[in-house]
Amino acid sequence: FLGMSGYRAELATRVQSATGLPCTVGSISLHLIPRPEVVVEKLQAGDATLGFKVAKATASLHLTALLHGQLEIPTLVLDGLEGYLPEDWHEHAVAPAPAKVKGQADTAESNDDTGLHVGAVSVPNWVLKQGDAVFASGSLHADDALGPKAAITGDAILPGLSANAKASLSGTLTRTDGITSI
């Protein structure tokens, strides 16, 4: 009932600006029933040599916050997240800081000053590939994802390191004065 196609270009521009990679968005839709949410399908930045794609991103919305001019996303779920590493990824391990989108707040301020609040972020099934080979896969969950202290948990299988390599992550991402630490 609301035209969302105009937001595809806006989202693609913001992702491209943040990542430095060309971006496409397959579709974006707003659902009000059974609960308010925005669904983005087929988001891709970069290509199979360096980049990522998300089959479906679902952001739940808090309608009362919208009525007050704020964007509150209690949960964000990224289904089918695939990341792509170049063959020589170790030479590119430190990337330059992404360009800041006009009007975008620094990450450390995002849950405080901009009217944007993101609660939990879940990535139930991610995979990181190097060419056609799976380098790592797993799941990840973060509470208060953009807040000053985000609780993170996750599990991974790491065939890119060795046949039986596994890892579990549990910790807190702390942001202070623009510096992020685990």
OpenMM code with the backbone's topology and positions (N, CA, C; nanometers):
from openmm import Vec3, app, unit

residues = "PHE LEU GLY MET SER GLY TYR ARG ALA GLU LEU ALA THR ARG VAL GLN SER ALA THR GLY LEU PRO CYS THR VAL GLY SER ILE SER LEU HIS LEU ILE PRO ARG PRO GLU VAL VAL VAL GLU LYS LEU GLN ALA GLY ASP ALA THR LEU GLY PHE LYS VAL ALA LYS ALA THR ALA SER LEU HIS LEU THR ALA LEU LEU HIS GLY GLN LEU GLU ILE PRO THR LEU VAL LEU ASP GLY LEU GLU GLY TYR LEU PRO GLU ASP TRP HIS GLU HIS ALA VAL ALA PRO ALA PRO ALA LYS VAL LYS GLY GLN ALA ASP THR ALA GLU SER ASN ASP ASP THR GLY LEU HIS VAL GLY ALA VAL SER VAL PRO ASN TRP VAL LEU LYS GLN GLY ASP ALA VAL PHE ALA SER GLY SER LEU HIS ALA ASP ASP ALA LEU GLY PRO LYS ALA ALA ILE THR GLY ASP ALA ILE LEU PRO GLY LEU SER ALA ASN ALA LYS ALA SER LEU SER GLY THR LEU THR ARG THR ASP GLY ILE THR SER ILE".split()
positions = [
    Vec3(0.0790, -0.1184, 0.0000),
    Vec3(0.0000, 0.0000, 0.0000),
    Vec3(0.0840, 0.1260, 0.0000),
    Vec3(0.2054, 0.1173, 0.0386),
    Vec3(0.2994, 0.2279, 0.0259),
    Vec3(0.4034, 0.1906, -0.0778),
    Vec3(0.4301, 0.2822, -0.1726),
    Vec3(0.5315, 0.2554, -0.2735),
    Vec3(0.6704, 0.2558, -0.2119),
    Vec3(0.7393, 0.1454, -0.2192),
    Vec3(0.8720, 0.1333, -0.1580),
    Vec3(0.9836, 0.1302, -0.2625),
    Vec3(0.9479, 0.1273, -0.3918),
    Vec3(1.0513, 0.1120, -0.4944),
    Vec3(1.1504, 0.2280, -0.4938),
    Vec3(1.1072, 0.3470, -0.4556),
    Vec3(1.1982, 0.4612, -0.4502),
    Vec3(1.3082, 0.4450, -0.3469),
    Vec3(1.2838, 0.3624, -0.2481),
    Vec3(1.3832, 0.3410, -0.1429),
    Vec3(1.4947, 0.2455, -0.1860),
    Vec3(1.4716, 0.1683, -0.2939),
    Vec3(1.5748, 0.0754, -0.3433),
    Vec3(1.7023, 0.1517, -0.3789),
    Vec3(1.6873, 0.2592, -0.4573),
    Vec3(1.8038, 0.3381, -0.4991),
    Vec3(1.8716, 0.4032, -0.3789),
    Vec3(1.7924, 0.4530, -0.2850),
    Vec3(1.8476, 0.5154, -0.1635),
    Vec3(1.9306, 0.4151, -0.0833),
    Vec3(1.8755, 0.2956, -0.0635),
    Vec3(1.9469, 0.1918, 0.0107),
    Vec3(2.0743, 0.1514, -0.0624),
    Vec3(2.0654, 0.1312, -0.1932),
    Vec3(2.1837, 0.0934, -0.2717),
    Vec3(2.2925, 0.2003, -0.2618),
    Vec3(2.2534, 0.3269, -0.2672),
    Vec3(2.3496, 0.4370, -0.2569),
    Vec3(2.4172, 0.4384, -0.1200),
    Vec3(2.3397, 0.4187, -0.0146),
    Vec3(2.3963, 0.4193, 0.1207),
    Vec3(2.4916, 0.3019, 0.1429),
    Vec3(2.4539, 0.1824, 0.0945),
    Vec3(2.5416, 0.0661, 0.1096),
    Vec3(2.6689, 0.0866, 0.0284),
    Vec3(2.6568, 0.1378, -0.0935),
    Vec3(2.7749, 0.1627, -0.1764),
    Vec3(2.8671, 0.2650, -0.1114),
    Vec3(2.8112, 0.3698, -0.0548),
    Vec3(2.8915, 0.4717, 0.0121),
    Vec3(2.9624, 0.4151, 0.1350),
    Vec3(2.8919, 0.3301, 0.2096),
    Vec3(2.9496, 0.2727, 0.3321),
    Vec3(3.0563, 0.1679, 0.3032),
    Vec3(3.0418, 0.0936, 0.1928),
    Vec3(3.1347, -0.0164, 0.1652),
    Vec3(3.2360, 0.0138, 0.0565),
    Vec3(3.2064, 0.1117, -0.0294),
    Vec3(3.2927, 0.1383, -0.1429),
    Vec3(3.2736, 0.0377, -0.2557),
    Vec3(3.1693, -0.0440, -0.2468),
    Vec3(3.1424, -0.1470, -0.3472),
    Vec3(3.0114, -0.1161, -0.4194),
    Vec3(3.0041, -0.1421, -0.5516),
    Vec3(2.8768, -0.1215, -0.6205),
    Vec3(2.7689, -0.2100, -0.5587),
    Vec3(2.6468, -0.1581, -0.5497),
    Vec3(2.5400, -0.2288, -0.4790),
    Vec3(2.4124, -0.2339, -0.5616),
    Vec3(2.3420, -0.3463, -0.5502),
    Vec3(2.2095, -0.3599, -0.6098),
    Vec3(2.1135, -0.4131, -0.5037),
    Vec3(1.9879, -0.3739, -0.5174),
    Vec3(1.8819, -0.4191, -0.4269),
    Vec3(1.7721, -0.4783, -0.5142),
    Vec3(1.7385, -0.6053, -0.4914),
    Vec3(1.6344, -0.6706, -0.5697),
    Vec3(1.4980, -0.6123, -0.5443),
    Vec3(1.4550, -0.6123, -0.4187),
    Vec3(1.3239, -0.5559, -0.3856),
    Vec3(1.3228, -0.5100, -0.2408),
    Vec3(1.2289, -0.4186, -0.2130),
    Vec3(1.2083, -0.3709, -0.0767),
    Vec3(1.0577, -0.3568, -0.0584),
    Vec3(1.0075, -0.4075, 0.0536),
    Vec3(0.8637, -0.4019, 0.0777),
    Vec3(0.8352, -0.3746, 0.2248),
    Vec3(0.7200, -0.3156, 0.2481),
    Vec3(0.6743, -0.2850, 0.3827),
    Vec3(0.5538, -0.3731, 0.4130),
    Vec3(0.5589, -0.4422, 0.5255),
    Vec3(0.4475, -0.5259, 0.5699),
    Vec3(0.3958, -0.4692, 0.7015),
    Vec3(0.2669, -0.4527, 0.7129),
    Vec3(0.2083, -0.4038, 0.8374),
    Vec3(0.1421, -0.5151, 0.9173),
    Vec3(0.1057, -0.6247, 0.8494),
    Vec3(0.0393, -0.7375, 0.9145),
    Vec3(0.1213, -0.8620, 0.8872),
    Vec3(0.1499, -0.9499, 0.9800),
    Vec3(0.0996, -0.9527, 1.1172),
    Vec3(0.1758, -0.8585, 1.2106),
    Vec3(0.2924, -0.8093, 1.1669),
    Vec3(0.3678, -0.7122, 1.2473),
    Vec3(0.4391, -0.6186, 1.1506),
    Vec3(0.4605, -0.4946, 1.1888),
    Vec3(0.5261, -0.4000, 1.0985),
    Vec3(0.6729, -0.4384, 1.0748),
    Vec3(0.7098, -0.4487, 0.9470),
    Vec3(0.8483, -0.4794, 0.9132),
    Vec3(0.8784, -0.4379, 0.7705),
    Vec3(1.0056, -0.4115, 0.7465),
    Vec3(1.0554, -0.3850, 0.6124),
    Vec3(1.1371, -0.5069, 0.5723),
    Vec3(1.1137, -0.5546, 0.4498),
    Vec3(1.1858, -0.6710, 0.3990),
    Vec3(1.2621, -0.6290, 0.2741),
    Vec3(1.3919, -0.6543, 0.2743),
    Vec3(1.4777, -0.6277, 0.1587),
    Vec3(1.5254, -0.7626, 0.1081),
    Vec3(1.5082, -0.7860, -0.0215),
    Vec3(1.5526, -0.9122, -0.0784),
    Vec3(1.6579, -0.8868, -0.1858),
    Vec3(1.7515, -0.9802, -0.1919),
    Vec3(1.8579, -0.9795, -0.2928),
    Vec3(1.9415, -0.8522, -0.2892),
    Vec3(1.9962, -0.8223, -0.1727),
    Vec3(2.0898, -0.7115, -0.1568),
    Vec3(2.2291, -0.7641, -0.1881),
    Vec3(2.3014, -0.6979, -0.2785),
    Vec3(2.4361, -0.7425, -0.3129),
    Vec3(2.5280, -0.6228, -0.3271),
    Vec3(2.6462, -0.6337, -0.2676),
    Vec3(2.7500, -0.5320, -0.2815),
    Vec3(2.8762, -0.6022, -0.3292),
    Vec3(2.9390, -0.5480, -0.4315),
    Vec3(3.0582, -0.6114, -0.4864),
    Vec3(3.0216, -0.7310, -0.5714),
    Vec3(3.1159, -0.8257, -0.5775),
    Vec3(3.0931, -0.9453, -0.6584),
    Vec3(3.1543, -1.0662, -0.5890),
    Vec3(3.1631, -1.1766, -0.6599),
    Vec3(3.2107, -1.3019, -0.5997),
    Vec3(3.3600, -1.3005, -0.5696),
    Vec3(3.4317, -1.1947, -0.6067),
    Vec3(3.5733, -1.1864, -0.5702),
    Vec3(3.5949, -1.1004, -0.4462),
    Vec3(3.5067, -1.0040, -0.4225),
    Vec3(3.5135, -0.9212, -0.3022),
    Vec3(3.3776, -0.8552, -0.2832),
    Vec3(3.3079, -0.8925, -0.1780),
    Vec3(3.1781, -0.8333, -0.1527),
    Vec3(3.0915, -0.9224, -0.0664),
    Vec3(2.9608, -0.8978, -0.0718),
    Vec3(2.8664, -0.9780, 0.0059),
    Vec3(2.7288, -0.9704, -0.0583),
    Vec3(2.6445, -1.0656, -0.0206),
    Vec3(2.5044, -1.0591, -0.0586),
    Vec3(2.4204, -1.1124, 0.0569),
    Vec3(2.2987, -1.0621, 0.0636),
    Vec3(2.2023, -1.1039, 0.1643),
    Vec3(2.0774, -1.1458, 0.0885),
    Vec3(2.0357, -1.2716, 0.1073),
    Vec3(1.9158, -1.3196, 0.0388),
    Vec3(1.7932, -1.2416, 0.0858),
    Vec3(1.7821, -1.2214, 0.2179),
    Vec3(1.6658, -1.1524, 0.2733),
    Vec3(1.7033, -1.0857, 0.4054),
    Vec3(1.6750, -0.9575, 0.4162),
    Vec3(1.6943, -0.8832, 0.5404),
    Vec3(1.5568, -0.8384, 0.5886),
    Vec3(1.5250, -0.8708, 0.7134),
    Vec3(1.3956, -0.8347, 0.7700),
    Vec3(1.4180, -0.7465, 0.8920),
    Vec3(1.3665, -0.6246, 0.8860),
    Vec3(1.3790, -0.5298, 0.9968),
    Vec3(1.2412, -0.5054, 1.0560),
    Vec3(1.2213, -0.5475, 1.1818),
    Vec3(1.0951, -0.5174, 1.2478),
    Vec3(1.0953, -0.3687, 1.2838),
    Vec3(0.9773, -0.3091, 1.2855),
    Vec3(0.9650, -0.1661, 1.3116),
    Vec3(0.8785, -0.1407, 1.4338),
    Vec3(0.9121, -0.0384, 1.5078),
    Vec3(0.8327, 0.0044, 1.6226),
    Vec3(0.7512, 0.1251, 1.5766),
    Vec3(0.6200, 0.1060, 1.5559),
    Vec3(0.5366, 0.2110, 1.4974),
    Vec3(0.5267, 0.3361, 1.5839),
    Vec3(0.5203, 0.3216, 1.7134),
    Vec3(0.5105, 0.4382, 1.8004),
    Vec3(0.6324, 0.5289, 1.7832),
    Vec3(0.7505, 0.4695, 1.7697),
    Vec3(0.8717, 0.5490, 1.7478),
    Vec3(0.8639, 0.6231, 1.6145),
    Vec3(0.8124, 0.5572, 1.5096),
    Vec3(0.7986, 0.6226, 1.3789),
    Vec3(0.7096, 0.7463, 1.3877),
    Vec3(0.6034, 0.7359, 1.4644),
    Vec3(0.5123, 0.8494, 1.4803),
    Vec3(0.5797, 0.9678, 1.5488),
    Vec3(0.6879, 0.9416, 1.6215),
    Vec3(0.7639, 1.0475, 1.6884),
    Vec3(0.8888, 1.0854, 1.6097),
    Vec3(0.8974, 1.0419, 1.4834),
    Vec3(1.0087, 1.0795, 1.3978),
    Vec3(1.1365, 1.0018, 1.4228),
    Vec3(1.1267, 0.8890, 1.4907),
    Vec3(1.2443, 0.8078, 1.5185),
    Vec3(1.2302, 0.6731, 1.4495),
    Vec3(1.3421, 0.6158, 1.4143),
    Vec3(1.3420, 0.4835, 1.3531),
    Vec3(1.3965, 0.3851, 1.4550),
    Vec3(1.3090, 0.2989, 1.5029),
    Vec3(1.3489, 0.1964, 1.5989),
    Vec3(1.3286, 0.0602, 1.5360),
    Vec3(1.4371, -0.0159, 1.5290),
    Vec3(1.4354, -0.1499, 1.4722),
    Vec3(1.4676, -0.2464, 1.5859),
    Vec3(1.3649, -0.3036, 1.6497),
    Vec3(1.3901, -0.3950, 1.7607),
    Vec3(1.4723, -0.5170, 1.7193),
    Vec3(1.4466, -0.5702, 1.5982),
    Vec3(1.5250, -0.6843, 1.5508),
    Vec3(1.5537, -0.6697, 1.4018),
    Vec3(1.6730, -0.7105, 1.3649),
    Vec3(1.7152, -0.7158, 1.2254),
    Vec3(1.7694, -0.8553, 1.2016),
    Vec3(1.7111, -0.9256, 1.1038),
    Vec3(1.7546, -1.0618, 1.0721),
    Vec3(1.8087, -1.0619, 0.9294),
    Vec3(1.9315, -1.1093, 0.9147),
    Vec3(1.9956, -1.1204, 0.7832),
    Vec3(2.0031, -1.2681, 0.7470),
    Vec3(1.9146, -1.3115, 0.6581),
    Vec3(1.9119, -1.4518, 0.6149),
    Vec3(1.9949, -1.4682, 0.4887),
    Vec3(2.0709, -1.5757, 0.4846),
    Vec3(2.1478, -1.6063, 0.3646),
    Vec3(2.2580, -1.5065, 0.3367),
    Vec3(2.3312, -1.4663, 0.4395),
    Vec3(2.4433, -1.3745, 0.4217),
    Vec3(2.5636, -1.4509, 0.3683),
    Vec3(2.6142, -1.4082, 0.2538),
    Vec3(2.7358, -1.4657, 0.1968),
    Vec3(2.8364, -1.3545, 0.1776),
    Vec3(2.9567, -1.3755, 0.2288),
    Vec3(3.0660, -1.2818, 0.2086),
    Vec3(3.1696, -1.3449, 0.1179),
    Vec3(3.2368, -1.2628, 0.0404),
    Vec3(3.3353, -1.3132, -0.0549),
    Vec3(3.4708, -1.2475, -0.0307),
    Vec3(3.5712, -1.3319, -0.0109),
    Vec3(3.7083, -1.2860, 0.0091),
    Vec3(3.7886, -1.3061, -0.1191),
    Vec3(3.8759, -1.2116, -0.1535),
    Vec3(3.9645, -1.2356, -0.2671),
    Vec3(4.0677, -1.3423, -0.2299),
    Vec3(4.1268, -1.4059, -0.3288),
    Vec3(4.2282, -1.5088, -0.3040),
    Vec3(4.3420, -1.4548, -0.2180),
    Vec3(4.3767, -1.3290, -0.2366),
    Vec3(4.4864, -1.2675, -0.1606),
    Vec3(4.4322, -1.1816, -0.0459),
    Vec3(4.3264, -1.2299, 0.0216),
    Vec3(4.2582, -1.1530, 0.1260),
    Vec3(4.3513, -1.1068, 0.2362),
    Vec3(4.4522, -1.1866, 0.2682),
    Vec3(4.5431, -1.1502, 0.3771),
    Vec3(4.6204, -1.0226, 0.3459),
    Vec3(4.6361, -0.9891, 0.2187),
    Vec3(4.7040, -0.8653, 0.1811),
    Vec3(4.6124, -0.7445, 0.1944),
    Vec3(4.4823, -0.7696, 0.2066),
    Vec3(4.3832, -0.6623, 0.2165),
    Vec3(4.3153, -0.6612, 0.3524),
    Vec3(4.3788, -0.7163, 0.4527),
    Vec3(4.3148, -0.7330, 0.5835),
    Vec3(4.2764, -0.6009, 0.6484),
    Vec3(4.3483, -0.4941, 0.6199),
    Vec3(4.3142, -0.3641, 0.6758),
    Vec3(4.2585, -0.2797, 0.5627),
    Vec3(4.1279, -0.2520, 0.5705),
    Vec3(4.0612, -0.1739, 0.4668),
    Vec3(4.0525, -0.0284, 0.5109),
    Vec3(4.0509, 0.0644, 0.4141),
    Vec3(4.0327, 0.2047, 0.4519),
    Vec3(3.8940, 0.2252, 0.5099),
    Vec3(3.8788, 0.3279, 0.5904),
    Vec3(3.7480, 0.3580, 0.6497),
    Vec3(3.6496, 0.3904, 0.5384),
    Vec3(3.5259, 0.3395, 0.5481),
    Vec3(3.4263, 0.3688, 0.4450),
    Vec3(3.3887, 0.5160, 0.4453),
    Vec3(3.3427, 0.5636, 0.3304),
    Vec3(3.2996, 0.7021, 0.3190),
    Vec3(3.1745, 0.7226, 0.4032),
    Vec3(3.1629, 0.8375, 0.4641),
    Vec3(3.0467, 0.8675, 0.5471),
    Vec3(2.9339, 0.9214, 0.4593),
    Vec3(2.8153, 0.8671, 0.4750),
    Vec3(2.6985, 0.9122, 0.4005),
    Vec3(2.6527, 1.0443, 0.4600),
    Vec3(2.6206, 1.1415, 0.3741),
    Vec3(2.5746, 1.2714, 0.4227),
    Vec3(2.4562, 1.2515, 0.5170),
    Vec3(2.4655, 1.3091, 0.6357),
    Vec3(2.3584, 1.2981, 0.7332),
    Vec3(2.3686, 1.1744, 0.8215),
    Vec3(2.4645, 1.0860, 0.7939),
    Vec3(2.4784, 0.9629, 0.8725),
    Vec3(2.5634, 0.9912, 0.9962),
    Vec3(2.5196, 0.9416, 1.1092),
    Vec3(2.5949, 0.9597, 1.2332),
    Vec3(2.7065, 0.8582, 1.2417),
    Vec3(2.8077, 0.8896, 1.3207),
    Vec3(2.9105, 0.7913, 1.3490),
    Vec3(2.8459, 0.6752, 1.4218),
    Vec3(2.9007, 0.5535, 1.4027),
    Vec3(2.8422, 0.4336, 1.4615),
    Vec3(2.8243, 0.4472, 1.6121),
    Vec3(2.9203, 0.5055, 1.6796),
    Vec3(2.9122, 0.5153, 1.8254),
    Vec3(2.7927, 0.5996, 1.8702),
    Vec3(2.7431, 0.6881, 1.7809),
    Vec3(2.6319, 0.7741, 1.8178),
    Vec3(2.4981, 0.7214, 1.7672),
    Vec3(2.4980, 0.6171, 1.6868),
    Vec3(2.3776, 0.5772, 1.6154),
    Vec3(2.2598, 0.5443, 1.7049),
    Vec3(2.2806, 0.4897, 1.8210),
    Vec3(2.1674, 0.4588, 1.9071),
    Vec3(2.1329, 0.5745, 1.9996),
    Vec3(2.2039, 0.6864, 1.9907),
    Vec3(2.1803, 0.7943, 2.0840),
    Vec3(2.1207, 0.9195, 2.0205),
    Vec3(2.1833, 0.9739, 1.9171),
    Vec3(2.1526, 1.1078, 1.8716),
    Vec3(2.0726, 1.1173, 1.7426),
    Vec3(2.0620, 1.0130, 1.6645),
    Vec3(2.0041, 1.0240, 1.5315),
    Vec3(1.8591, 0.9827, 1.5219),
    Vec3(1.8022, 0.9287, 1.6258),
    Vec3(1.6673, 0.8778, 1.6168),
    Vec3(1.6633, 0.7357, 1.5630),
    Vec3(1.7781, 0.6781, 1.5355),
    Vec3(1.7853, 0.5394, 1.4902),
    Vec3(1.8286, 0.4522, 1.6067),
    Vec3(1.7526, 0.3463, 1.6293),
    Vec3(1.7907, 0.2508, 1.7320),
    Vec3(1.7744, 0.1113, 1.6737),
    Vec3(1.8810, 0.0331, 1.6795),
    Vec3(1.8760, -0.1058, 1.6351),
    Vec3(1.8996, -0.1919, 1.7576),
    Vec3(1.8062, -0.2804, 1.7833),
    Vec3(1.8190, -0.3713, 1.8972),
    Vec3(1.9050, -0.4902, 1.8602),
    Vec3(1.8443, -0.6056, 1.8497),
    Vec3(1.9172, -0.7293, 1.8211),
    Vec3(1.9370, -0.7477, 1.6708),
    Vec3(2.0555, -0.7959, 1.6349),
    Vec3(2.0852, -0.8335, 1.4971),
    Vec3(2.1190, -0.9819, 1.4975),
    Vec3(2.0496, -1.0582, 1.4146),
    Vec3(2.0745, -1.2024, 1.4050),
    Vec3(2.1119, -1.2382, 1.2623),
    Vec3(2.2137, -1.3207, 1.2510),
    Vec3(2.2554, -1.3761, 1.1227),
    Vec3(2.2577, -1.5273, 1.1433),
    Vec3(2.1419, -1.5924, 1.1195),
    Vec3(2.1315, -1.7348, 1.1530),
    Vec3(2.2139, -1.8273, 1.0647),
    Vec3(2.2470, -1.7826, 0.9451),
    Vec3(2.3234, -1.8688, 0.8549),
    Vec3(2.4100, -1.7841, 0.7629),
    Vec3(2.5356, -1.7651, 0.8011),
    Vec3(2.6270, -1.6905, 0.7160),
    Vec3(2.7339, -1.7844, 0.6624),
    Vec3(2.7900, -1.7451, 0.5508),
    Vec3(2.8998, -1.8216, 0.4915),
    Vec3(2.9985, -1.7216, 0.4320),
    Vec3(3.1257, -1.7501, 0.4483),
    Vec3(3.2325, -1.6686, 0.3927),
    Vec3(3.3069, -1.7548, 0.2924),
    Vec3(3.3129, -1.7082, 0.1683),
    Vec3(3.3729, -1.7874, 0.0615),
    Vec3(3.4972, -1.7210, 0.0074),
    Vec3(3.5854, -1.8062, -0.0414),
    Vec3(3.7049, -1.7619, -0.1127),
    Vec3(3.7013, -1.8372, -0.2447),
    Vec3(3.6620, -1.7672, -0.3515),
    Vec3(3.6338, -1.8355, -0.4770),
    Vec3(3.5100, -1.9215, -0.4564),
    Vec3(3.5179, -2.0489, -0.4980),
    Vec3(3.4052, -2.1412, -0.4779),
    Vec3(3.4139, -2.2158, -0.3452),
    Vec3(3.5255, -2.2027, -0.2756),
    Vec3(3.5468, -2.2769, -0.1512),
    Vec3(3.4906, -2.2013, -0.0310),
    Vec3(3.4283, -2.2745, 0.0613),
    Vec3(3.3787, -2.2156, 0.1851),
    Vec3(3.4962, -2.1981, 0.2805),
    Vec3(3.5212, -2.0752, 0.3213),
    Vec3(3.6294, -2.0450, 0.4143),
    Vec3(3.5803, -2.0591, 0.5581),
    Vec3(3.4567, -2.0144, 0.5834),
    Vec3(3.3974, -2.0229, 0.7176),
    Vec3(3.2466, -2.0111, 0.7042),
    Vec3(3.1739, -2.0664, 0.8026),
    Vec3(3.0283, -2.0517, 0.8051),
    Vec3(2.9818, -2.0610, 0.9489),
    Vec3(2.8617, -2.0121, 0.9746),
    Vec3(2.8111, -2.0208, 1.1108),
    Vec3(2.6913, -1.9335, 1.1349),
    Vec3(2.6767, -1.8892, 1.2605),
    Vec3(2.5669, -1.8019, 1.3011),
    Vec3(2.6231, -1.6948, 1.3940),
    Vec3(2.5495, -1.5848, 1.4037),
    Vec3(2.5947, -1.4726, 1.4851),
    Vec3(2.4718, -1.3993, 1.5381),
    Vec3(2.4814, -1.3514, 1.6620),
    Vec3(2.3742, -1.2734, 1.7219),
    Vec3(2.4364, -1.1623, 1.8056),
    Vec3(2.3818, -1.0416, 1.7921),
    Vec3(2.4290, -0.9285, 1.8720),
    Vec3(2.3093, -0.8565, 1.9324),
    Vec3(2.3141, -0.8315, 2.0621),
    Vec3(2.2122, -0.7517, 2.1299),
    Vec3(2.2592, -0.6072, 2.1355),
    Vec3(2.1674, -0.5128, 2.1217),
    Vec3(2.1985, -0.3691, 2.1207),
    Vec3(2.3134, -0.3432, 2.0240),
    Vec3(2.2935, -0.3861, 1.8995),
    Vec3(2.3987, -0.3918, 1.7992),
    Vec3(2.4730, -0.2611, 1.7753),
    Vec3(2.4048, -0.1474, 1.7788),
    Vec3(2.4717, -0.0203, 1.7545),
    Vec3(2.5015, 0.0560, 1.8823),
    Vec3(2.4693, -0.0034, 1.9942),
    Vec3(2.4911, 0.0636, 2.1217),
    Vec3(2.6377, 0.0664, 2.1610),
    Vec3(2.6681, 0.1332, 2.2701),
    Vec3(2.8075, 0.1439, 2.3144),
    Vec3(2.8657, 0.0104, 2.3604),
    Vec3(2.7795, -0.0830, 2.4018),
    Vec3(2.8251, -0.2170, 2.4421),
    Vec3(2.7303, -0.3198, 2.3831),
    Vec3(2.7748, -0.3869, 2.2782),
    Vec3(2.6922, -0.4870, 2.2112),
    Vec3(2.7377, -0.6260, 2.2542),
    Vec3(2.6446, -0.7038, 2.3105),
    Vec3(2.6751, -0.8420, 2.3481),
    Vec3(2.6673, -0.9285, 2.2227),
    Vec3(2.7737, -1.0042, 2.1953),
    Vec3(2.7822, -1.0841, 2.0731),
    Vec3(2.8047, -1.2303, 2.1077),
    Vec3(2.7305, -1.3178, 2.0383),
    Vec3(2.7538, -1.4617, 2.0499),
    Vec3(2.7501, -1.5208, 1.9099),
    Vec3(2.8217, -1.6295, 1.8908),
    Vec3(2.8195, -1.6941, 1.7604),
    Vec3(2.9007, -1.8202, 1.7584),
    Vec3(2.8829, -1.8961, 1.6523),
    Vec3(2.9569, -2.0195, 1.6299),
    Vec3(3.0003, -2.0224, 1.4848),
    Vec3(3.1117, -2.0883, 1.4575),
    Vec3(3.1609, -2.0967, 1.3203),
    Vec3(3.2327, -2.2285, 1.2964),
    Vec3(3.2242, -2.2740, 1.1747),
    Vec3(3.3041, -2.3856, 1.1243),
    Vec3(3.4033, -2.3225, 1.0279),
    Vec3(3.5284, -2.3592, 1.0385),
    Vec3(3.6346, -2.2914, 0.9641),
    Vec3(3.7135, -2.3858, 0.8733),
    Vec3(3.6511, -2.4423, 0.7698),
    Vec3(3.7244, -2.5336, 0.6827),
    Vec3(3.8379, -2.4656, 0.6073),
    Vec3(3.8343, -2.3326, 0.5970),
    Vec3(3.9431, -2.2594, 0.5311),
    Vec3(4.0721, -2.2640, 0.6097),
    Vec3(4.0631, -2.2937, 0.7397),
    Vec3(4.1827, -2.3054, 0.8233),
    Vec3(4.2271, -2.4494, 0.8370),
    Vec3(4.1329, -2.5379, 0.8677),
    Vec3(4.1611, -2.6814, 0.8722),
    Vec3(4.0287, -2.7569, 0.8677),
    Vec3(4.0365, -2.8856, 0.8359),
    Vec3(3.9148, -2.9658, 0.8163),
    Vec3(3.8239, -2.9683, 0.9397),
    Vec3(3.8791, -2.9656, 1.0601),
    Vec3(3.7977, -2.9776, 1.1815),
    Vec3(3.7941, -2.8513, 1.2658),
    Vec3(3.8352, -2.7380, 1.2101),
    Vec3(3.8419, -2.6147, 1.2886),
    Vec3(3.7026, -2.5601, 1.3177),
    Vec3(3.6781, -2.5299, 1.4456),
    Vec3(3.5519, -2.4709, 1.4902),
    Vec3(3.5833, -2.3593, 1.5880),
    Vec3(3.4905, -2.2654, 1.6001),
    Vec3(3.5110, -2.1552, 1.6933),
    Vec3(3.3771, -2.1133, 1.7529),
    Vec3(3.3827, -2.0661, 1.8749),
    Vec3(3.2674, -2.0056, 1.9397),
    Vec3(3.3081, -1.8674, 1.9861),
    Vec3(3.2149, -1.7738, 1.9771),
    Vec3(3.2426, -1.6369, 2.0148),
    Vec3(3.1380, -1.5933, 2.1163),
    Vec3(3.1829, -1.5340, 2.2221),
    Vec3(3.0939, -1.4764, 2.3204),
    Vec3(3.1685, -1.3599, 2.3827),
    Vec3(3.1123, -1.2418, 2.3712),
    Vec3(3.1827, -1.1273, 2.4265),
    Vec3(3.1026, -1.0003, 2.4102),
    Vec3(3.1698, -0.8898, 2.4326),
    Vec3(3.1077, -0.7591, 2.4236),
    Vec3(3.1911, -0.6701, 2.3338),
    Vec3(3.1240, -0.6083, 2.2371),
    Vec3(3.1870, -0.5068, 2.1534),
    Vec3(3.1673, -0.3746, 2.2259),
    Vec3(3.2737, -0.3059, 2.2579),
    Vec3(3.2650, -0.1795, 2.3296),
    Vec3(3.3126, -0.0670, 2.2390),
    Vec3(3.2317, 0.0376, 2.2288),
    Vec3(3.2671, 0.1534, 2.1471),
    Vec3(3.2888, 0.2733, 2.2387),
    Vec3(3.4075, 0.3307, 2.2300),
    Vec3(3.4400, 0.4489, 2.3096),
    Vec3(3.5179, 0.5447, 2.2223),
    Vec3(3.4714, 0.6658, 2.2110),
    Vec3(3.5388, 0.7701, 2.1315),
    Vec3(3.5720, 0.7226, 1.9908),
    Vec3(3.4779, 0.6520, 1.9278),
    Vec3(3.4966, 0.6078, 1.7905),
    Vec3(3.5852, 0.4855, 1.7740),
    Vec3(3.6323, 0.4271, 1.8841),
    Vec3(3.7180, 0.3086, 1.8776),
    Vec3(3.6370, 0.1879, 1.9227),
    Vec3(3.6421, 0.0820, 1.8426),
    Vec3(3.5685, -0.0398, 1.8759),
    Vec3(3.6659, -0.1459, 1.9226),
    Vec3(3.6340, -0.2118, 2.0340),
    Vec3(3.7190, -0.3201, 2.0850),
    Vec3(3.6316, -0.4346, 2.1320),
    Vec3(3.6900, -0.5534, 2.1331),
    Vec3(3.6171, -0.6726, 2.1783),
    Vec3(3.6739, -0.7167, 2.3103),
] * unit.nanometer
topology = app.Topology()
chain = topology.addChain("A")
for resn in residues:
    res = topology.addResidue(resn, chain)
    for name in ("N", "CA", "C"):
        topology.addAtom(name, app.Element.getBySymbol(name[0]), res)
